[in-house]
Every structure is written in structure tokens, then in C-alpha cells.
Amino acid sequence: MRGERAAAGLPCRRPRLPPWLTGQLMTVYAGAFLNRIGGVALLFLVFFLTRRGYTPGEAGATVSLYGAGNVVAALGGGVLSDRLGPRGTIVLSMFAGGATVLAIPAASTLWLIMTLCFAAGAALELYRPASAALINSLTAPDHRIEAFAMYRLAMNAGVSGAGVLGGLIAAASFTYVFVLDAATCFAFGAIALLFVHPPPRLAASGDDGAAGGRRQGRPIGLHRHKPLLVYLLGATLLCTVFFQVQVTLPLKVRDLGLSPGDFGALMSINGALILAVQMPLVPLLRRCNPAAAVAVGYLLVGLGFAAAEWATGMPTLVATVLAWTLGEIIFAPVSAAYVAGMAPAHQQGRYQGASSLTYALGLLLAPLVGPAIYDSSPHALGLACGVSATVAAMLIVTSTRLAARSGVSGVSGVSGVSGVGTEEPTDPPRASSSALQAARRLRQSTMSSP
């Protein structure tokens, strides 16, 4: 078609990109894709350790230490992003994390492997709150769901290829799995260093972190934000269920007589379904009540992981992957916009760090509780996953109700949803005070007019 138009002397039509999809966002998405297509070390860590002769319990403890490193990253990554800036945080995360991952296959003892996994978890996850804060700053509030959905799409495009690629490489040598992971970390770090240019107000956040707090109001103590705390508790429960994908699902695959390549294929199905469904579903998600969308997503995740423990082969495992992947597609972009809307502009990194903490705690807790329950009874693990996801869904609904009662805009920036604002996030107490002052001035001017 383009050739026919050119032959006729007509200008070729370029496909139009959405106005919110800027070049800077596309650069961030490209880096995330590259990082995820090579991010296979954690995915195959359990296989790597059990092939070396370590027990499932020792493998689970090692993955748990990676999760402990994630906790450190979540606690410090948000503050580091607010002070150092998102680009500097991403660069530090990728280069330090890549170097640590590269050292894991050379470690000769379990304790050294555990130490390196902890360090890798701490370094690699520093980028998560920084990336979320960067995307939030580059996107208008009423396009955040699309922006975060596209970010997830880029990452899962990488994941869909990583499962197959990692399975093929692992069949040759697990060492190459870690080399690939490190190389893509270095590549993402280089892209961030050379091509990412955050907005001035965000790039300079290191200079106005404290000053910004004085100009825009003192930083809000996250421990005082009850809707956020309830949300974080529910999200932590859900992540503990979700990260069974890296702990007990590989054990289930092994116990069914399947191979690491089959596990990689399951992960590729997860990524491919997200690629096919995520963006077409965004218009519907924009019209849904956010709490209901997140709750439904949580319930589907619980259903998928509960049913996995009754799977009898590859076809039934595929069905369970479809269930929890659909839940992931529903809840993940709405949750990201939910947290972004809660945060004042000068505390985006801290709030995104708190959100990342739920992933870190889930990755820490999943290996501690999952294998222990699985060893006693896989069916008991399935029931625990279902119950935990249900409680998590109830907590999300409770979080929204608390926000409504206290007058806090818990989902600011998710347009098209009842009760959702499109203004720049503000400190709720200051916003309320400003509104009262404006009302008093209006009343005084009305009384004084003839």
C-alpha cells in the first residue's frame, strides 16, 4: 500500500502514535524490554540450584534471600530516586546488579551463592520505583493507565521471549543464563545513561527533596496514610501468592515429569497473553471502578495458583496460567496508577518504593511459606493461595472505602472512573486546607458585595 502511494506521487502515511507516547517513554520501554528478555537468572534459579544437588528447601531459602535484597531495594530505592534522580538510580541498579548476577555461577558454596543472590536482589530492584516515578512524571494524569499498561507490555514482551530463550540456553549451560542476564542489565544501564532525560523538576529532585517538601508541604509520613497501608497489606498477600510462580510452580512442573523447557513455555504463554490482551483491555479498565478491577484481578490470580496444585499435566497447567495471567493483566496497570495517584509530586519515588516493597516482601515470603506447605500437601498450598488472594481482594476494597471516608484521593490520575481525579496529586491535608480557605474568601467577597 505504501509503495502504491509513493508510485502515485502521494505522501506516505506514517502510523500515528498516541500523543502521550513520547520518545522518552519509548526509550524507557525499550530498555525495560531489553532488560526483561534477558532477565532469566531468577526464573531458572531453582532449577540451577537443584541441578547442583541442593535441596528444594535450600533453593527456596536462596530465592528468599533474593527477596530480602528486594526489601532493602524497595526501602532505599524510592528515597534514592527522589534524591539521586530516576536516571542515576536506574544506571546504578543495572550496572551493580549485572556485575553481581555475573558472579553467581562462579560461586562454589551455597553461602556464597546466597550472599550474591541477596546482593543481586538489592541492586537489581532499585530501578523499579525509579522507573515508575519516571513514567509518572512523563505522563499526564489521565493517561497513566495506558502508560503503565504499555510499560508492562514492553516488559512482558521481553518475558515471553525470555522463557523460551532461557529454556534453550539452560539446556546447554546454566552459566550462559546468568551471562545473558548480566549483559542485558548492562545494556539497559547504558540506554538509561545515554538516552533518558527526565523532566527538570524530577531530575533535580535530589536538590529539592527537602526543599520541595518545605515548598509543597512537609513530606507525608507513609505510616499515617491508612488507605495506602491497607492497600500495601493486600498487595503483599497477593504477591506472596503470585511469586509461587518462581518457587513452587517449578517444583510442580518437575513433579509432573516435565522439563525446564516446559516451564519456559508456560512463562512464554504468560507473556504472549499479556501482549495480546493488555492494551485492548485498557479502555475497559479505564471505565471500571479501580477497586473492583484490582479485586477481580486478585481473585483470578488466586484461582489460577490454587488450581495449579490439582493440575495433572501440561494442558491443565496451561489453563491455570491463563487464569492467573488474566488476573495479572487486570490488576497490574490499575494498581500502578492507583499508587501514582496517591503520591504527592515530590514523593513519587517514596510511594512507588512502598509499592515495590510489596513485591519484595512477596518474593521474600513466598519461598519461606510455599515450599514448606507444598512439601506437606500441594493441595493445602492451593487452598492457601485461594484464601490469601480472597483476603487481599477484600483489603483493596477496604482501602478505597477508607480513602472515600477520609476524603483522600486514593486513585487520583485514573480518569474515567467514578471518584477519580485528574489533577496533579497533592498532599491531602493541604488540599483540604486550601479548599476551606478558598471557600472562606468566596463567602467574604459575597457578603461584602452590594
C-alpha positions in Angstrom: 0.0 0.0 0.0 2.8 2.4 0.9 4.6 1.6 -2.4 1.4 2.2 -4.4 1.0 5.7 -2.8 4.7 6.5 -3.4 4.4 5.4 -7.1 1.3 7.7 -7.5 3.2 10.6 -6.1 1.2 10.7 -2.9 2.8 11.2 0.5 3.1 8.0 2.6 1.1 7.9 5.7 3.0 7.1 8.8 1.2 5.3 11.6 0.1 7.8 14.2 1.3 7.2 17.7 -0.9 8.3 20.7 0.1 11.8 21.7 1.1 10.7 25.2 3.6 8.1 23.8 6.6 10.4 23.7 10.1 9.5 22.6 11.3 9.4 26.2 8.7 6.9 27.2 9.6 4.8 24.2 13.2 4.8 25.3 12.2 3.7 28.9 10.0 0.9 27.3 12.8 -0.2 25.1 15.2 -0.5 28.0 12.7 -2.4 30.0 12.1 -4.8 27.2 15.8 -5.5 26.7 16.3 -6.0 30.4 13.4 -8.5 30.7 14.2 -10.6 27.7 17.5 -11.4 29.4 16.1 -11.4 32.9 16.2 -15.2 33.2 18.5 -15.8 36.1 15.9 -15.6 38.9 13.4 -17.5 36.7 15.7 -20.5 36.4 17.5 -20.2 39.8 15.6 -23.1 41.4 16.5 -25.4 38.5 20.1 -24.2 38.7 20.4 -24.9 42.4 18.6 -28.3 42.3 20.8 -29.4 39.4 23.8 -28.6 41.6 22.5 -31.0 44.2 20.9 -28.6 46.6 17.5 -29.4 48.2 14.3 -27.7 47.4 14.4 -26.1 50.8 17.9 -24.7 50.2 16.8 -23.4 46.8 13.8 -21.8 48.4 15.9 -20.2 51.0 18.2 -18.8 48.4 15.3 -17.3 46.4 14.0 -15.9 49.7 17.4 -14.1 50.2 17.0 -12.5 46.8 13.6 -11.3 48.1 15.3 -10.0 51.2 17.5 -8.0 48.9 14.4 -6.7 47.2 13.1 -5.4 50.5 16.3 -3.4 51.0 16.0 -2.0 47.5 12.3 -1.1 48.0 13.1 0.7 51.3 16.0 2.6 49.8 15.2 2.8 46.1 12.3 5.3 46.4 14.3 7.7 48.6 17.3 7.2 46.3 15.2 8.0 43.2 13.8 11.2 44.9 17.4 12.3 45.7 19.7 10.9 43.1 17.1 11.1 40.3 15.4 8.3 38.4 18.1 8.0 35.6 21.0 7.8 38.1 19.1 5.2 40.1 18.4 3.1 37.1 22.1 3.3 35.9 23.4 2.3 39.4 20.9 -0.5 39.6 21.6 -2.1 36.3 25.4 -1.9 36.4 25.7 -3.1 40.0 23.1 -5.8 39.5 24.6 -7.1 36.3 28.0 -7.4 37.9 26.6 -9.4 40.8 24.5 -11.7 38.7 27.6 -12.5 36.6 29.4 -13.7 39.7 26.7 -16.2 40.8 27.6 -19.2 38.6 31.2 -18.8 39.6 30.4 -19.2 43.3 31.4 -22.5 44.8 29.5 -22.7 48.0 25.8 -22.3 48.9 26.6 -19.5 51.4 28.4 -17.5 48.7 25.5 -18.1 46.2 23.1 -16.9 48.9 25.1 -13.8 49.6 25.4 -12.9 45.9 21.6 -13.5 45.4 20.9 -11.1 48.3 23.2 -8.5 46.8 21.7 -9.0 43.3 18.2 -8.6 44.7 19.2 -5.4 46.4 20.9 -3.9 43.4 18.5 -5.1 40.6 15.3 -3.9 42.2 16.5 -0.3 42.8 15.3 0.5 39.3 11.6 -0.4 39.9 10.5 2.7 41.9 12.7 4.9 39.8 11.1 3.7 36.5 7.6 4.1 37.9 8.3 7.6 39.1 9.9 8.5 35.7 6.9 7.1 33.8 4.5 9.0 36.1 6.4 12.3 35.5 6.4 11.8 31.7 2.7 11.2 31.5 -0.4 13.3 32.0 -2.6 12.0 34.9 -5.5 10.9 32.6 -3.1 8.6 30.6 -1.4 6.8 33.4 -3.2 3.6 32.9 -2.2 3.5 29.3 1.4 4.4 30.2 1.8 1.8 32.8 0.0 -0.8 30.7 2.4 -0.1 27.8 5.3 -0.4 30.3 4.0 -3.8 31.4 3.5 -4.7 27.7 7.2 -3.9 27.0 8.4 -5.9 29.9 6.2 -8.9 29.2 7.2 -8.8 25.5 10.6 -9.5 26.9 9.3 -12.1 29.3 7.5 -14.0 26.6 10.8 -14.4 24.7 12.8 -14.9 27.9 11.0 -18.1 28.9 11.8 -19.8 25.6 15.3 -18.3 25.3 16.2 -19.1 28.8 15.0 -22.7 28.4 17.1 -23.2 25.3 20.2 -21.7 26.9 19.7 -23.6 30.2 19.6 -26.8 28.2 23.2 -26.0 27.1 24.5 -24.4 30.3 23.1 -22.6 33.2 26.1 -20.4 33.2 25.0 -18.8 30.0 21.7 -17.9 31.6 23.5 -15.7 34.1 25.7 -14.2 31.4 22.7 -13.3 29.3 21.0 -11.7 32.3 24.1 -9.6 33.1 24.6 -8.5 29.5 21.0 -7.1 29.2 21.4 -5.4 32.6 24.4 -3.6 31.3 22.6 -2.7 28.1 19.6 -1.2 30.0 22.0 0.8 32.1 23.7 2.2 29.1 20.4 3.2 27.5 19.3 5.0 30.6 22.7 6.8 30.9 22.8 7.9 27.2 19.2 8.4 26.2 16.9 9.0 29.2 16.4 12.7 30.1 13.9 13.1 32.9 11.9 16.4 33.2 13.8 19.1 35.1 11.6 19.0 38.1 12.2 15.3 38.5 15.9 15.3 37.5 16.5 18.0 40.1 14.6 16.2 42.9 17.8 15.4 44.6 18.3 19.1 45.1 14.7 19.9 46.2 13.8 16.8 48.1 13.8 18.5 51.4 13.3 22.0 50.0 10.5 20.6 47.8 8.9 19.3 50.9 9.1 22.8 52.5 7.7 24.4 49.4 5.0 21.9 48.8 4.3 20.9 52.4 6.3 18.6 54.6 6.7 15.1 53.3 3.7 12.9 54.2 4.6 10.1 56.6 3.5 6.9 54.8 2.7 5.3 58.1 -0.1 7.9 58.5 -1.7 7.2 55.2 -4.2 4.5 56.2 -5.7 3.7 52.8 -2.1 3.2 51.4 -1.2 0.9 54.3 -4.3 -1.3 53.8 -3.5 -1.4 50.1 0.1 -2.4 50.8 -1.0 -5.2 53.1 -3.4 -6.6 50.4 -0.8 -6.3 47.7 1.8 -8.1 49.9 -0.6 -11.0 50.3 -1.2 -11.2 46.6 2.5 -11.0 45.8 3.2 -13.9 48.1 0.7 -15.9 46.1 1.9 -14.6 42.7 5.6 -15.4 43.4 4.8 -19.1 43.7 5.5 -18.9 40.0 9.2 -18.8 40.8 9.2 -21.2 43.8 6.6 -23.9 43.9 5.4 -23.9 40.2 8.9 -25.1 39.1 8.6 -27.9 41.7 5.1 -28.8 40.4 6.5 -28.9 36.8 9.3 -31.2 38.0 7.0 -33.5 39.9 4.8 -33.9 36.9 7.8 -35.2 35.0 8.1 -32.1 32.8 11.3 -30.3 31.9 12.7 -26.7 32.4 11.9 -26.1 28.7 8.2 -26.9 29.5 8.4 -24.4 32.4 9.9 -21.8 30.0 7.0 -22.5 27.6 4.5 -21.8 30.4 6.2 -18.4 31.1 6.1 -17.6 27.4 2.3 -18.2 27.4 2.1 -15.8 30.2 4.0 -13.1 28.3 2.2 -13.8 24.9 -1.2 -13.5 26.5 -0.3 -10.1 28.1 1.0 -9.0 24.7 -2.3 -9.9 23.0 -4.8 -8.7 25.6 -3.2 -5.9 27.8 -3.6 -2.8 25.6 -7.0 -3.8 24.0 -8.3 -4.2 27.6 -7.2 -0.7 28.7 -10.3 1.2 27.5 -12.5 -1.2 29.6 -10.2 -0.8 32.6 -10.5 3.0 32.4 -14.3 2.7 32.7 -14.2 0.2 35.6 -14.2 1.0 39.3 -10.5 0.7 40.2 -11.0 -1.2 43.4 -13.4 -3.7 41.7 -10.9 -4.2 38.8 -8.0 -4.9 41.2 -10.1 -7.2 43.4 -11.3 -9.2 40.4 -7.7 -9.5 39.2 -6.6 -10.7 42.6 -9.3 -13.3 42.7 -8.3 -14.7 39.2 -4.7 -14.9 40.4 -5.8 -16.9 43.4 -7.9 -19.2 41.3 -5.1 -19.9 38.9 -2.5 -20.7 41.5 -5.0 -22.7 43.6 -6.0 -24.8 40.6 -2.3 -25.4 39.6 -1.9 -27.7 42.6 -4.6 -30.0 41.1 -3.0 -30.0 37.6 -2.2 -33.4 36.1 -0.2 -32.4 33.1 0.8 -29.7 30.6 -2.7 -28.9 29.3 -4.2 -28.3 32.8 -1.1 -26.2 33.8 -1.7 -24.1 30.7 -5.3 -23.5 31.8 -4.1 -22.3 35.2 -1.5 -20.0 33.6 -4.2 -18.4 31.5 -6.3 -17.8 34.7 -3.6 -16.0 36.7 -2.3 -14.2 33.7 -5.7 -12.7 33.0 -5.8 -11.6 36.7 -2.4 -10.0 36.3 -3.5 -8.2 33.2 -6.4 -6.7 35.0 -4.9 -5.6 38.3 -1.3 -4.6 37.5 -1.8 -1.4 35.4 -4.6 -0.1 37.6 -2.6 -0.8 40.8 0.3 1.2 39.4 -1.9 4.2 38.5 -3.6 3.8 41.9 -0.3 4.3 43.8 0.9 7.1 41.5 -2.4 8.9 42.2 -1.9 8.7 46.0 1.5 10.3 45.9 2.3 14.0 46.1 4.5 15.1 43.2 7.7 15.4 45.3 7.2 12.0 46.9 6.6 9.8 43.8 9.8 7.8 44.5 8.9 7.1 48.1 5.3 5.9 47.3 6.5 3.8 44.3 9.2 2.4 46.7 6.4 1.5 49.1 4.6 -0.3 46.3 7.8 -2.1 45.3 8.1 -3.2 48.9 5.0 -5.4 48.4 6.8 -7.2 45.5 9.9 -7.6 47.7 8.0 -8.9 50.7 6.1 -11.3 48.5 9.3 -12.6 47.0 10.7 -12.9 50.5 7.7 -14.7 52.0 6.8 -16.9 49.0 9.9 -19.1 49.3 9.6 -19.3 53.1 6.0 -20.5 53.2 5.4 -22.0 49.7 7.8 -25.0 49.7 7.0 -25.8 53.3 3.3 -26.1 52.6 4.0 -27.8 49.2 6.1 -30.5 50.9 3.4 -31.3 53.3 0.5 -31.1 50.8 0.3 -29.5 47.4 -3.5 -29.3 47.8 -3.0 -27.3 51.0 -0.8 -24.9 49.2 -3.6 -24.5 46.6 -6.2 -23.7 49.2 -3.8 -21.3 50.9 -3.3 -19.4 47.7 -7.0 -19.1 47.1 -7.8 -17.9 50.6 -4.9 -15.4 50.6 -5.9 -13.9 47.3 -9.5 -13.5 48.5 -8.4 -11.7 51.7 -6.2 -9.5 49.5 -9.1 -8.5 47.3 -11.2 -7.6 50.4 -8.4 -5.4 51.7 -8.2 -3.5 48.3 -12.0 -2.7 48.6 -11.4 -1.6 52.2 -8.6 0.7 51.2 -10.8 2.5 48.7 -13.6 2.9 51.3 -11.1 4.3 53.8 -10.0 6.8 51.2 -13.6 7.8 50.5 -14.4 8.3 54.2 -11.3 10.4 54.9 -11.6 12.5 51.7 -8.2 11.3 50.4 -8.0 10.9 46.7 -6.7 7.4 46.6 -6.8 6.9 42.9 -6.0 10.3 41.5 -4.9 10.3 38.0 -7.0 7.3 36.8 -9.5 9.1 34.6 -12.8 7.8 33.5 -13.6 6.2 36.9 -16.1 7.4 39.4 -14.4 9.2 42.3 -11.2 9.6 40.4 -9.4 12.9 39.9 -7.3 14.1 37.1 -5.4 16.8 39.0 -1.8 16.7 39.9 -1.5 14.7 43.2 -1.4 16.9 46.2 -0.9 16.5 49.9 -4.5 15.7 51.1 -4.4 17.7 54.3 -3.1 20.8 52.4 -5.6 20.3 49.7 -8.4 20.3 52.2 -7.0 23.4 53.9 -6.7 25.2 50.6 -10.3 24.4 49.7 -11.5 25.7 53.1 -9.6 29.0 52.7 -11.0 29.4 49.1 -14.5 28.9 50.5 -14.0 31.5 53.2 -12.7 34.0 50.7 -15.6 33.4 48.4 -18.1 33.8 51.3 -16.4 37.0 52.5 -16.4 38.5 48.9 -20.1 37.6 48.6 -21.1 39.2 51.9 -19.2 42.4 51.0 -20.6 42.8 47.5 -23.7 45.2 47.2 
